[in-house]
Amino acid sequence: EAQVTQNPRYLITVTGKKLTVTCSQNMNHEYMSWYRQDPGLGLRQIYYSMNVEVTDKGDVPEGYKVSRKEKRNFPLILESPSPNQTSLYFCASSPLRRDKNTEAFFGQGTRLTVV
Amino acid sequence: AQSVTQPDIHITVSEGASLELRCNYSYGATPYLFWYVQSPGQGLQLLLKYFSGDTLVQGIKGFEAEFKRSQSSFNLRKPSVHWSDAAEYFCAVGLSGYALNFGKGTSLLVTP
């Protein structure tokens, strides 16, 4: 089954304790991205990657890091989490082409609470 | 600047009534347009999308949307709402199918 898998689904952590949220896709997609969802703000893009070893900042990259060492994986790293990073996070993947069959596939989300 | 606007933060409709959720965009060119739904505690599910051609697009779960170039709008409609349609709805636009800008969402409440 084609899917984007995020782990963990829920995470409570303390300020300053480094954490990683994993994202994996099995569709051989080139493009992957991370979004955060906050009430009243919709989804905002944190980082994206157009292929292995190619990453770039989205709209709200501060406080986050990513890596793309393999095509299928795109982990989100919070080196020193702060309470304002409490949010719902989504990973998405898509083929890198512009045609009617292109769409983004989303993971189930990771609800992160930083206390 | 590129932007996506969903003017209604919350909408309440009675079960069986019709529904229209609004989406307006500002882009330099005609973008690709999408509607996603997020049920409580769930991820995002694609309802429908528009790339080109027929401006009335049919999606899943009985939803449809109409692209109006002159109004820069892509409104989502459903003729008869079911209680299970209660969810948050997001309009998304982009110059491709993968790099998307999302609206802030519209929360739909369905009353008996």
gemmi code that builds the backbone of each chain (N, CA, C; Angstrom):
import gemmi

chains = {
    "A": [
        ("GLU", (0.843, -1.199, 0.000), (0.000, 0.000, 0.000), (0.876, 1.245, 0.000)),
        ("ALA", (0.546, 2.183, -0.896), (1.287, 3.433, -0.969), (1.002, 4.265, 0.269)),
        ("GLN", (2.066, 4.693, 0.948), (1.799, 5.467, 2.153), (3.012, 6.275, 2.578)),
        ("VAL", (2.718, 7.278, 3.398), (3.723, 8.073, 4.086), (3.566, 7.772, 5.573)),
        ("THR", (4.637, 7.357, 6.195), (4.586, 6.915, 7.589), (5.410, 7.838, 8.458)),
        ("GLN", (4.757, 8.379, 9.458), (5.430, 9.240, 10.425), (5.484, 8.540, 11.782)),
        ("ASN", (6.569, 8.763, 12.482), (6.674, 8.283, 13.855), (7.488, 9.248, 14.707)),
        ("PRO", (7.065, 9.448, 15.958), (5.866, 8.868, 16.564), (4.608, 9.647, 16.182)),
        ("ARG", (3.452, 9.148, 16.551), (2.198, 9.868, 16.318), (1.971, 10.930, 17.386)),
        ("TYR", (2.432, 10.625, 18.584), (2.276, 11.559, 19.695), (3.594, 11.610, 20.457)),
        ("LEU", (3.953, 12.814, 20.883), (5.203, 12.971, 21.616), (5.084, 14.146, 22.568)),
        ("ILE", (5.417, 13.899, 23.832), (5.533, 14.966, 24.824), (6.987, 14.996, 25.253)),
        ("THR", (7.579, 16.177, 25.195), (8.983, 16.288, 25.544), (9.206, 17.561, 26.355)),
        ("VAL", (10.415, 17.707, 26.851), (10.746, 18.890, 27.643), (11.593, 19.848, 26.823)),
        ("THR", (11.536, 21.086, 27.183), (12.304, 22.108, 26.497), (13.785, 21.757, 26.457)),
        ("GLY", (14.359, 21.859, 25.264), (15.787, 21.651, 25.099), (16.234, 20.230, 24.822)),
        ("LYS", (15.351, 19.278, 24.914), (15.745, 17.884, 24.688), (15.580, 17.528, 23.211)),
        ("LYS", (16.666, 17.283, 22.563), (16.662, 17.014, 21.123), (15.740, 15.867, 20.756)),
        ("LEU", (15.023, 16.039, 19.651), (14.154, 14.965, 19.202), (14.142, 14.898, 17.674)),
        ("THR", (13.758, 13.727, 17.193), (13.638, 13.504, 15.751), (12.294, 12.868, 15.452)),
        ("VAL", (11.611, 13.417, 14.481), (10.380, 12.819, 13.971), (10.708, 12.202, 12.614)),
        ("THR", (10.426, 10.930, 12.488), (10.794, 10.260, 11.243), (9.652, 10.304, 10.240)),
        ("CYS", (10.020, 10.273, 8.975), (9.056, 10.227, 7.875), (9.617, 9.323, 6.805)),
        ("SER", (8.798, 8.405, 6.353), (9.232, 7.472, 5.319), (8.104, 7.277, 4.312)),
        ("GLN", (8.471, 7.232, 3.028), (7.471, 6.990, 1.980), (7.931, 5.836, 1.099)),
        ("ASN", (6.965, 5.083, 0.588), (7.279, 3.896, -0.205), (6.866, 4.047, -1.667)),
        ("MET", (6.769, 5.268, -2.142), (6.289, 5.520, -3.503), (7.396, 6.021, -4.434)),
        ("ASN", (8.620, 6.020, -3.949), (9.764, 6.472, -4.748), (9.617, 7.929, -5.202)),
        ("HIS", (8.995, 8.737, -4.348), (8.807, 10.143, -4.684), (10.084, 10.932, -4.483)),
        ("GLU", (10.288, 11.902, -5.386), (11.455, 12.769, -5.246), (11.216, 13.861, -4.199)),
        ("TYR", (10.018, 14.410, -4.194), (9.729, 15.586, -3.371), (9.139, 15.173, -2.038)),
        ("MET", (9.718, 15.709, -0.963), (9.179, 15.503, 0.375), (9.208, 16.825, 1.125)),
        ("SER", (8.276, 16.961, 2.045), (8.223, 18.224, 2.786), (7.631, 18.010, 4.161)),
        ("TRP", (7.865, 18.984, 5.023), (7.303, 19.007, 6.356), (6.461, 20.270, 6.520)),
        ("TYR", (5.295, 20.081, 7.163), (4.415, 21.183, 7.496), (4.118, 21.133, 8.988)),
        ("ARG", (3.809, 22.299, 9.525), (3.227, 22.337, 10.851), (1.847, 22.961, 10.751)),
        ("GLN", (0.936, 22.454, 11.552), (-0.440, 22.950, 11.552), (-0.765, 23.514, 12.909)),
        ("ASP", (-1.175, 24.763, 12.924), (-1.554, 25.445, 14.156), (-2.934, 26.049, 13.985)),
        ("PRO", (-3.728, 26.067, 15.050), (-5.099, 26.586, 14.949), (-5.126, 28.006, 14.387)),
        ("GLY", (-5.958, 28.200, 13.392), (-6.100, 29.526, 12.802), (-5.008, 29.905, 11.827)),
        ("LEU", (-4.007, 29.059, 11.684), (-2.890, 29.376, 10.781), (-2.784, 28.410, 9.615)),
        ("GLY", (-3.557, 27.357, 9.625), (-3.483, 26.376, 8.552), (-2.184, 25.600, 8.590)),
        ("LEU", (-1.755, 25.131, 7.437), (-0.504, 24.394, 7.324), (0.561, 25.305, 6.747)),
        ("ARG", (1.698, 25.320, 7.398), (2.814, 26.129, 6.930), (4.015, 25.229, 6.696)),
        ("GLN", (4.682, 25.450, 5.594), (5.781, 24.575, 5.223), (7.043, 24.921, 5.996)),
        ("ILE", (7.695, 23.896, 6.543), (8.900, 24.089, 7.334), (10.144, 23.934, 6.452)),
        ("TYR", (10.278, 22.784, 5.849), (11.377, 22.470, 4.942), (10.843, 21.572, 3.838)),
        ("TYR", (11.580, 21.556, 2.740), (11.255, 20.624, 1.675), (12.533, 20.091, 1.048)),
        ("SER", (12.367, 19.015, 0.296), (13.507, 18.386, -0.368), (13.053, 17.917, -1.743)),
        ("MET", (13.859, 18.256, -2.744), (13.502, 17.867, -4.109), (14.231, 16.601, -4.557)),
        ("ASN", (15.152, 16.140, -3.742), (15.795, 14.867, -4.022), (16.835, 14.603, -2.937)),
        ("VAL", (17.505, 13.489, -3.049), (18.522, 13.128, -2.057), (19.575, 14.228, -1.979)),
        ("GLU", (19.895, 14.610, -0.748), (20.914, 15.623, -0.450), (20.529, 17.023, -0.933)),
        ("VAL", (19.267, 17.233, -1.305), (18.809, 18.555, -1.734), (17.661, 18.980, -0.832)),
        ("THR", (17.935, 19.941, 0.053), (16.891, 20.431, 0.952), (16.864, 21.956, 0.915)),
        ("ASP", (15.721, 22.520, 1.273), (15.617, 23.975, 1.287), (14.561, 24.409, 2.287)),
        ("LYS", (14.678, 25.666, 2.723), (13.783, 26.194, 3.728), (12.417, 26.494, 3.138)),
        ("GLY", (11.402, 26.251, 3.957), (10.061, 26.680, 3.622), (9.771, 28.018, 4.266)),
        ("ASP", (8.547, 28.174, 4.731), (8.122, 29.452, 5.286), (8.493, 29.645, 6.757)),
        ("VAL", (8.608, 28.555, 7.505), (8.862, 28.661, 8.947), (9.963, 27.697, 9.372)),
        ("PRO", (11.196, 27.874, 8.906), (12.252, 26.890, 9.168), (12.979, 27.047, 10.512)),
        ("GLU", (12.777, 28.183, 11.189), (13.580, 28.458, 12.387), (13.339, 27.406, 13.457)),
        ("GLY", (14.434, 26.865, 13.989), (14.351, 25.887, 15.059), (14.270, 24.445, 14.582)),
        ("TYR", (14.322, 24.240, 13.274), (14.211, 22.902, 12.708), (15.408, 22.600, 11.808)),
        ("LYS", (15.700, 21.308, 11.689), (16.661, 20.814, 10.713), (16.065, 19.603, 10.032)),
        ("VAL", (16.549, 19.328, 8.829), (16.137, 18.137, 8.112), (17.360, 17.533, 7.448)),
        ("SER", (17.201, 16.298, 7.006), (18.227, 15.658, 6.192), (17.542, 14.741, 5.188)),
        ("ARG", (18.225, 14.510, 4.092), (17.672, 13.601, 3.065), (18.835, 12.761, 2.534)),
        ("LYS", (19.173, 11.752, 3.301), (20.278, 10.873, 2.929), (19.811, 9.731, 2.035)),
        ("GLU", (18.548, 9.395, 2.163), (17.964, 8.356, 1.319), (16.689, 8.924, 0.723)),
        ("LYS", (16.304, 8.408, -0.415), (15.140, 8.952, -1.099), (13.868, 8.757, -0.282)),
        ("ARG", (13.746, 7.667, 0.427), (12.497, 7.346, 1.094), (12.334, 8.055, 2.443)),
        ("ASN", (13.397, 8.550, 3.044), (13.325, 9.077, 4.407), (13.620, 10.574, 4.468)),
        ("PHE", (12.886, 11.260, 5.322), (13.056, 12.714, 5.451), (12.765, 13.091, 6.905)),
        ("PRO", (13.697, 12.852, 7.802), (13.454, 13.138, 9.219), (13.473, 14.630, 9.532)),
        ("LEU", (12.664, 14.989, 10.498), (12.612, 16.364, 11.014), (13.276, 16.376, 12.385)),
        ("ILE", (14.243, 17.256, 12.550), (15.044, 17.297, 13.774), (14.813, 18.611, 14.492)),
        ("LEU", (14.514, 18.495, 15.781), (14.422, 19.681, 16.635), (15.581, 19.583, 17.615)),
        ("GLU", (16.601, 20.388, 17.399), (17.820, 20.300, 18.206), (17.561, 20.737, 19.646)),
        ("SER", (16.790, 21.776, 19.819), (16.495, 22.299, 21.158), (15.042, 22.782, 21.165)),
        ("PRO", (14.116, 21.862, 21.331), (12.701, 22.233, 21.211), (12.279, 23.279, 22.243)),
        ("SER", (11.369, 24.122, 21.825), (10.799, 25.129, 22.718), (9.285, 25.015, 22.679)),
        ("PRO", (8.613, 25.554, 23.687), (7.149, 25.422, 23.741), (6.437, 25.960, 22.503)),
        ("ASN", (7.013, 26.949, 21.824), (6.330, 27.464, 20.635), (6.423, 26.511, 19.437)),
        ("GLN", (7.092, 25.392, 19.626), (7.105, 24.357, 18.599), (6.060, 23.268, 18.878)),
        ("THR", (5.284, 23.466, 19.922), (4.142, 22.599, 20.156), (3.179, 22.763, 18.999)),
        ("SER", (2.891, 21.661, 18.299), (2.122, 21.762, 17.068), (1.797, 20.367, 16.564)),
        ("LEU", (1.025, 20.339, 15.477), (0.756, 19.111, 14.749), (1.586, 19.152, 13.471)),
        ("TYR", (2.388, 18.134, 13.267), (3.329, 18.117, 12.148), (2.916, 17.063, 11.123)),
        ("PHE", (3.017, 17.460, 9.870), (2.719, 16.553, 8.764), (3.895, 16.461, 7.811)),
        ("CYS", (4.172, 15.250, 7.411), (5.117, 14.992, 6.341), (4.327, 14.690, 5.077)),
        ("ALA", (4.849, 15.115, 3.941), (4.177, 14.865, 2.667), (5.197, 14.475, 1.618)),
        ("SER", (4.756, 13.701, 0.643), (5.638, 13.355, -0.474), (4.862, 13.435, -1.775)),
        ("SER", (5.607, 13.610, -2.860), (4.983, 13.749, -4.166), (6.007, 13.470, -5.247)),
        ("PRO", (5.553, 12.980, -6.394), (6.480, 12.926, -7.528), (6.803, 14.338, -7.978)),
        ("LEU", (7.966, 14.486, -8.541), (8.417, 15.809, -8.947), (8.086, 16.004, -10.426)),
        ("ARG", (6.807, 16.180, -10.692), (6.417, 16.465, -12.061), (5.155, 17.309, -12.025)),
        ("ARG", (4.923, 18.016, -13.099), (3.779, 18.920, -13.149), (2.792, 18.411, -14.185)),
        ("ASP", (1.924, 17.520, -13.722), (0.849, 17.052, -14.587), (-0.363, 16.738, -13.727)),
        ("LYS", (-1.418, 16.329, -14.388), (-2.690, 16.182, -13.680), (-2.671, 15.052, -12.667)),
        ("ASN", (-1.689, 14.181, -12.762), (-1.640, 13.059, -11.822), (-0.816, 13.373, -10.580)),
        ("THR", (-0.239, 14.547, -10.527), (0.619, 14.876, -9.394), (-0.221, 15.340, -8.221)),
        ("GLU", (0.015, 14.765, -7.092), (-0.621, 15.225, -5.867), (0.288, 14.886, -4.700)),
        ("ALA", (0.063, 15.561, -3.613), (0.838, 15.320, -2.404), (0.145, 14.272, -1.549)),
        ("PHE", (0.924, 13.351, -1.013), (0.429, 12.331, -0.095), (0.936, 12.682, 1.305)),
        ("PHE", (0.036, 12.658, 2.261), (0.362, 13.100, 3.615), (0.419, 11.935, 4.597)),
        ("GLY", (1.305, 12.068, 5.554), (1.324, 11.151, 6.674), (0.171, 11.441, 7.627)),
        ("GLN", (0.058, 10.636, 8.674), (-1.048, 10.763, 9.612), (-0.845, 11.880, 10.626)),
        ("GLY", (0.331, 12.427, 10.668), (0.571, 13.537, 11.578), (1.263, 13.103, 12.863)),
        ("THR", (2.018, 14.022, 13.424), (2.675, 13.833, 14.721), (2.304, 15.002, 15.606)),
        ("ARG", (1.639, 14.700, 16.697), (1.263, 15.775, 17.626), (2.365, 15.898, 18.671)),
        ("LEU", (3.048, 17.019, 18.637), (4.185, 17.275, 19.526), (3.803, 18.315, 20.567)),
        ("THR", (4.095, 18.000, 21.815), (3.921, 18.941, 22.911), (5.263, 19.142, 23.590)),
        ("VAL", (5.684, 20.389, 23.698), (6.941, 20.724, 24.366), (6.602, 21.480, 25.649)),
        ("VAL", (7.019, 20.931, 26.777), (6.678, 21.553, 28.067), (7.922, 22.159, 28.726)),
    ],
    "B": [
        ("ALA", (2.164, 39.109, -4.050), (2.553, 37.936, -3.268), (1.505, 36.835, -3.435)),
        ("GLN", (1.965, 35.595, -3.404), (1.055, 34.472, -3.541), (0.302, 34.265, -2.237)),
        ("SER", (-0.994, 34.046, -2.331), (-1.775, 33.845, -1.117), (-3.009, 33.008, -1.408)),
        ("VAL", (-3.507, 32.402, -0.351), (-4.727, 31.609, -0.413), (-5.604, 32.053, 0.746)),
        ("THR", (-6.839, 32.365, 0.452), (-7.748, 32.866, 1.480), (-8.985, 31.996, 1.576)),
        ("GLN", (-9.252, 31.531, 2.769), (-10.525, 30.887, 3.066), (-11.245, 31.833, 4.025)),
        ("PRO", (-12.228, 32.558, 3.535), (-12.812, 33.643, 4.333), (-13.568, 33.179, 5.568)),
        ("ASP", (-14.077, 31.967, 5.530), (-14.903, 31.472, 6.638), (-14.091, 30.561, 7.542)),
        ("ILE", (-13.935, 30.964, 8.796), (-13.174, 30.142, 9.742), (-14.039, 28.974, 10.218)),
        ("HIS", (-15.304, 29.266, 10.509), (-16.246, 28.247, 10.952), (-17.515, 28.356, 10.120)),
        ("ILE", (-18.098, 27.215, 9.817), (-19.403, 27.171, 9.156), (-20.229, 26.090, 9.820)),
        ("THR", (-21.489, 26.414, 10.086), (-22.418, 25.444, 10.648), (-23.562, 25.233, 9.666)),
        ("VAL", (-23.832, 23.983, 9.336), (-24.958, 23.667, 8.456), (-25.749, 22.520, 9.071)),
        ("SER", (-27.011, 22.472, 8.724), (-27.857, 21.368, 9.174), (-27.659, 20.165, 8.267)),
        ("GLU", (-27.772, 19.001, 8.849), (-27.648, 17.788, 8.050), (-28.705, 17.795, 6.951)),
        ("GLY", (-28.278, 17.476, 5.743), (-29.174, 17.492, 4.596), (-29.162, 18.792, 3.822)),
        ("ALA", (-28.643, 19.838, 4.420), (-28.575, 21.129, 3.737), (-27.386, 21.148, 2.783)),
        ("SER", (-27.400, 22.125, 1.880), (-26.285, 22.255, 0.946), (-25.137, 23.014, 1.607)),
        ("LEU", (-23.970, 22.858, 1.014), (-22.752, 23.432, 1.583), (-21.938, 24.103, 0.495)),
        ("GLU", (-21.376, 25.249, 0.810), (-20.381, 25.862, -0.066), (-19.285, 26.455, 0.798)),
        ("LEU", (-18.063, 26.029, 0.553), (-16.894, 26.572, 1.240), (-16.096, 27.376, 0.227)),
        ("ARG", (-15.702, 28.567, 0.644), (-15.060, 29.485, -0.278), (-13.546, 29.430, -0.213)),
        ("CYS", (-12.939, 29.638, -1.365), (-11.489, 29.701, -1.469), (-11.137, 30.702, -2.555)),
        ("ASN", (-10.317, 31.670, -2.207), (-9.811, 32.637, -3.176), (-8.299, 32.616, -3.155)),
        ("TYR", (-7.700, 32.868, -4.289), (-6.248, 32.820, -4.362), (-5.720, 34.029, -5.125)),
        ("SER", (-4.461, 34.285, -4.869), (-3.753, 35.331, -5.602), (-2.427, 34.755, -6.055)),
        ("TYR", (-2.326, 34.531, -7.355), (-1.116, 33.947, -7.923), (-0.817, 34.640, -9.236)),
        ("GLY", (0.435, 34.579, -9.650), (0.802, 35.216, -10.908), (0.263, 34.485, -12.108)),
        ("ALA", (0.102, 33.186, -12.010), (-0.429, 32.380, -13.101), (-1.527, 31.501, -12.537)),
        ("THR", (-2.267, 30.848, -13.401), (-3.293, 29.938, -12.913), (-2.625, 28.759, -12.228)),
        ("PRO", (-2.894, 28.615, -10.945), (-2.217, 27.549, -10.208), (-2.967, 26.228, -10.284)),
        ("TYR", (-2.349, 25.205, -9.760), (-3.041, 23.950, -9.515), (-3.820, 24.135, -8.215)),
        ("LEU", (-5.013, 23.611, -8.137), (-5.913, 23.867, -7.019), (-6.391, 22.567, -6.401)),
        ("PHE", (-6.453, 22.550, -5.087), (-6.798, 21.332, -4.365), (-7.723, 21.673, -3.194)),
        ("TRP", (-8.541, 20.690, -2.839), (-9.248, 20.718, -1.579), (-8.905, 19.440, -0.796)),
        ("TYR", (-8.524, 19.649, 0.467), (-8.240, 18.540, 1.372), (-9.216, 18.590, 2.541)),
        ("VAL", (-9.482, 17.418, 3.116), (-10.301, 17.348, 4.318), (-9.503, 16.659, 5.415)),
        ("GLN", (-9.681, 17.181, 6.628), (-9.029, 16.591, 7.793), (-10.093, 16.279, 8.827)),
        ("SER", (-10.395, 15.011, 8.989), (-11.332, 14.605, 10.029), (-10.619, 14.629, 11.369)),
        ("PRO", (-11.363, 14.759, 12.451), (-10.736, 14.866, 13.780), (-9.743, 13.739, 14.037)),
        ("GLY", (-8.527, 14.130, 14.405), (-7.492, 13.157, 14.720), (-6.910, 12.425, 13.539)),
        ("GLN", (-7.260, 12.868, 12.346), (-6.792, 12.188, 11.132), (-5.831, 13.064, 10.339)),
        ("GLY", (-5.237, 12.444, 9.344), (-4.392, 13.195, 8.422), (-5.222, 13.882, 7.362)),
        ("LEU", (-4.558, 14.310, 6.317), (-5.212, 15.037, 5.238), (-5.583, 14.089, 4.107)),
        ("GLN", (-6.816, 14.213, 3.659), (-7.288, 13.403, 2.549), (-7.660, 14.312, 1.392)),
        ("LEU", (-7.189, 13.978, 0.202), (-7.505, 14.778, -0.971), (-8.943, 14.535, -1.404)),
        ("LEU", (-9.707, 15.639, -1.518), (-11.089, 15.538, -1.994), (-11.162, 15.658, -3.512)),
        ("LEU", (-10.450, 16.633, -4.052), (-10.469, 16.847, -5.495), (-9.359, 17.812, -5.854)),
        ("LYS", (-9.127, 17.900, -7.169), (-8.061, 18.768, -7.643), (-8.412, 19.302, -9.028)),
        ("TYR", (-7.838, 20.441, -9.352), (-8.018, 21.040, -10.680), (-6.663, 21.419, -11.241)),
        ("PHE", (-6.423, 20.960, -12.485), (-5.209, 21.358, -13.187), (-5.552, 22.189, -14.409)),
        ("SER", (-6.491, 21.717, -15.185), (-6.879, 22.421, -16.402), (-8.147, 21.774, -16.923)),
        ("GLY", (-8.707, 22.351, -17.984), (-9.866, 21.737, -18.614), (-11.168, 22.150, -17.970)),
        ("ASP", (-12.071, 21.199, -17.845), (-13.403, 21.458, -17.315), (-13.305, 22.141, -15.962)),
        ("THR", (-13.991, 23.248, -15.827), (-13.856, 24.039, -14.597), (-14.685, 23.491, -13.445)),
        ("LEU", (-15.556, 22.558, -13.692), (-16.321, 21.909, -12.631), (-15.697, 20.541, -12.395)),
        ("VAL", (-15.195, 20.353, -11.182), (-14.438, 19.152, -10.863), (-15.211, 18.316, -9.854)),
        ("GLN", (-15.292, 17.039, -10.127), (-15.954, 16.127, -9.199), (-14.916, 15.442, -8.327)),
        ("GLY", (-15.256, 15.256, -7.062), (-14.336, 14.610, -6.155), (-14.976, 13.437, -5.446)),
        ("ILE", (-14.334, 13.041, -4.365), (-14.854, 11.931, -3.587), (-15.903, 12.407, -2.606)),
        ("LYS", (-16.646, 11.503, -2.051), (-17.638, 11.776, -1.005), (-18.728, 12.735, -1.462)),
        ("GLY", (-18.982, 12.841, -2.753), (-20.048, 13.684, -3.260), (-19.712, 15.158, -3.374)),
        ("PHE", (-18.463, 15.517, -3.201), (-18.045, 16.916, -3.303), (-17.716, 17.285, -4.747)),
        ("GLU", (-17.893, 18.556, -5.034), (-17.471, 19.127, -6.299), (-16.938, 20.532, -6.050)),
        ("ALA", (-16.184, 21.031, -6.994), (-15.652, 22.386, -6.872), (-15.641, 23.019, -8.251)),
        ("GLU", (-15.805, 24.326, -8.263), (-15.817, 25.052, -9.523), (-14.718, 26.094, -9.543)),
        ("PHE", (-13.903, 26.042, -10.571), (-12.845, 27.011, -10.772), (-13.400, 28.189, -11.575)),
        ("LYS", (-13.255, 29.380, -11.029), (-13.686, 30.589, -11.735), (-12.485, 31.504, -11.867)),
        ("ARG", (-11.933, 31.525, -13.065), (-10.710, 32.301, -13.294), (-10.941, 33.783, -13.042)),
        ("SER", (-12.076, 34.302, -13.478), (-12.342, 35.745, -13.354), (-12.444, 36.187, -11.900)),
        ("GLN", (-12.824, 35.272, -11.034), (-12.963, 35.594, -9.610), (-11.811, 35.032, -8.777)),
        ("SER", (-10.871, 34.373, -9.418), (-9.763, 33.717, -8.696), (-10.305, 32.895, -7.530)),
        ("SER", (-11.297, 32.083, -7.836), (-11.933, 31.304, -6.770), (-12.001, 29.830, -7.141)),
        ("PHE", (-12.104, 29.030, -6.120), (-12.215, 27.573, -6.282), (-13.059, 27.081, -5.112)),
        ("ASN", (-14.346, 27.292, -5.204), (-15.254, 26.990, -4.101), (-15.696, 25.538, -4.109)),
        ("LEU", (-15.779, 24.987, -2.930), (-16.158, 23.587, -2.736), (-17.644, 23.515, -2.409)),
        ("ARG", (-18.340, 22.547, -3.009), (-19.781, 22.428, -2.782), (-20.173, 20.980, -2.548)),
        ("LYS", (-21.288, 20.858, -1.832), (-21.907, 19.548, -1.674), (-23.403, 19.784, -1.546)),
        ("PRO", (-24.230, 19.075, -2.305), (-25.668, 19.364, -2.304), (-26.377, 18.986, -1.022)),
        ("SER", (-25.903, 17.958, -0.328), (-26.580, 17.503, 0.887), (-25.532, 16.980, 1.860)),
        ("VAL", (-25.387, 17.684, 2.961), (-24.321, 17.367, 3.916), (-24.754, 16.260, 4.866)),
        ("HIS", (-23.807, 15.385, 5.173), (-24.025, 14.288, 6.129), (-23.249, 14.607, 7.400)),
        ("TRP", (-23.705, 14.052, 8.523), (-23.024, 14.332, 9.782), (-21.542, 13.966, 9.716)),
        ("SER", (-21.208, 12.953, 8.920), (-19.815, 12.520, 8.827), (-18.935, 13.509, 8.066)),
        ("ASP", (-19.542, 14.530, 7.467), (-18.748, 15.556, 6.774), (-18.145, 16.580, 7.720)),
        ("ALA", (-18.547, 16.542, 8.983), (-17.964, 17.466, 9.961), (-16.453, 17.245, 10.031)),
        ("ALA", (-15.705, 18.288, 9.741), (-14.246, 18.165, 9.628), (-13.684, 19.548, 9.359)),
        ("GLU", (-12.378, 19.583, 9.183), (-11.732, 20.825, 8.754), (-11.351, 20.665, 7.289)),
        ("TYR", (-11.598, 21.726, 6.527), (-11.367, 21.685, 5.090), (-10.316, 22.718, 4.716)),
        ("PHE", (-9.372, 22.271, 3.911), (-8.289, 23.150, 3.499), (-8.255, 23.268, 1.982)),
        ("CYS", (-8.175, 24.488, 1.535), (-7.900, 24.768, 0.137), (-6.388, 24.925, -0.012)),
        ("ALA", (-5.836, 24.374, -1.065), (-4.397, 24.480, -1.304), (-4.153, 24.813, -2.763)),
        ("VAL", (-3.156, 25.639, -2.997), (-2.819, 26.009, -4.372), (-1.310, 25.956, -4.551)),
        ("GLY", (-0.882, 25.781, -5.789), (0.536, 25.764, -6.084), (0.751, 25.791, -7.579)),
        ("LEU", (1.974, 26.075, -7.960), (2.312, 26.065, -9.381), (2.665, 24.656, -9.840)),
        ("SER", (2.534, 23.710, -8.920), (2.713, 22.303, -9.230), (1.816, 21.533, -8.289)),
        ("GLY", (1.875, 20.222, -8.385), (1.062, 19.418, -7.468), (1.753, 19.143, -6.161)),
        ("TYR", (2.982, 19.642, -6.023), (3.714, 19.249, -4.831), (4.094, 20.401, -3.912)),
        ("ALA", (4.355, 21.552, -4.392), (4.737, 22.685, -3.546), (3.493, 23.529, -3.301)),
        ("LEU", (2.824, 23.268, -2.201), (1.495, 23.823, -1.978), (1.486, 24.913, -0.921)),
        ("ASN", (0.653, 25.920, -1.176), (0.297, 26.907, -0.162), (-1.112, 26.588, 0.318)),
        ("PHE", (-1.275, 26.528, 1.620), (-2.570, 26.174, 2.182), (-3.273, 27.409, 2.724)),
        ("GLY", (-4.594, 27.396, 2.610), (-5.394, 28.360, 3.336), (-5.423, 27.995, 4.810)),
        ("LYS", (-6.050, 28.853, 5.611), (-6.052, 28.631, 7.052), (-7.116, 27.639, 7.501)),
        ("GLY", (-7.931, 27.216, 6.584), (-8.890, 26.181, 6.893), (-10.259, 26.710, 7.276)),
        ("THR", (-11.272, 25.890, 7.013), (-12.645, 26.160, 7.441), (-13.131, 24.957, 8.216)),
        ("SER", (-13.589, 25.211, 9.424), (-14.093, 24.142, 10.280), (-15.597, 24.005, 10.061)),
        ("LEU", (-16.032, 22.821, 9.673), (-17.442, 22.577, 9.384), (-18.096, 21.822, 10.527)),
        ("LEU", (-19.161, 22.382, 11.050), (-19.978, 21.721, 12.058), (-21.316, 21.366, 11.429)),
        ("VAL", (-21.756, 20.139, 11.624), (-23.031, 19.680, 11.069), (-23.989, 19.423, 12.224)),
        ("THR", (-25.137, 20.088, 12.209), (-26.112, 19.919, 13.274), (-27.242, 19.000, 12.818)),
        ("PRO", (-27.860, 18.303, 13.766), (-28.938, 17.364, 13.398), (-30.150, 18.077, 12.801)),
    ],
}
model = gemmi.Model(1)
for chain_id, residues in chains.items():
    chain = gemmi.Chain(chain_id)
    for i, (resn, *xyz) in enumerate(residues, 1):
        res = gemmi.Residue()
        res.name, res.seqid = resn, gemmi.SeqId(i, " ")
        for name, pos in zip(("N", "CA", "C"), xyz):
            atom = gemmi.Atom()
            atom.name, atom.element = name, gemmi.Element(name[0])
            atom.pos, atom.b_iso = gemmi.Position(*pos), 0.0
            res.add_atom(atom)
        chain.add_residue(res)
    model.add_chain(chain)
structure = gemmi.Structure()
structure.add_model(model)
structure.setup_entities()
